Amino acid sequence: MQEKLIIGISGTANSGKNLFADILTEILNKKIFLVEQFALANKLKQDVAEILGIDPKHIYGETKEKIRATLVHYAKEKRKATKGRYLTDYLMPRIKNSTAEIVIITDIRYDDFPKDEVFWLKNELNGVLVHLTKYTITGKGQDIKLVNFPPANEEEKRNDPKLKEQADFCIKWPHSGGAIKILRNKYVVPFCKWLVANKLLILK
């Protein structure tokens, strides 16, 4: 039986990590693989929701943006106290006990401590890391420029370059504007082919 494949996704806020995970899950489901998604931030959201008295199911959109600073600060304190292990140690048994053949972790964000999220993914879960960079197009004609989405805060600004450097597969893709089919065929499918070529994914 094929060993469980673990895929971690990194990138700044709004780089499309969840979108990539959803498209990848759809592709793999069609190949008859059982896929489960996990997010390190879910535990963080639950904690902060309890502190602020907010329903964690409703932390999205404008609400998410309003409490982002609180989330970042709370995460920073928990990470400092546990040397980056607070969320990974919480999620580890849940991933190990998952019956899925493929696990996607949608938010690998940090590489500050010796055994931080990247170390955890690659060395403890034997997983692969994907890095996403999203861009928009500005200007016209010869003045066209590709502008990358900026990091949301200093934490991202410091960590994202390190995540990209250690990624096994890097993707630079455009803001979709709803063109999901193009993103699927041009960016997600090539990653699936890379998995197969490297014998990380054995097609049924």
Beta strands, then each sheet from edge to edge (+ up, - down):
strand 1: 5-10
strand 2: 35-38
strand 3: 102-105
strand 4: 128-138
strand 5: 145-148
strand 6: 169-174
sheet 1: 2+ 3+ 1+ 4+ 5-
sheet 2: 2+ 3+ 1+ 4+ 6+
end
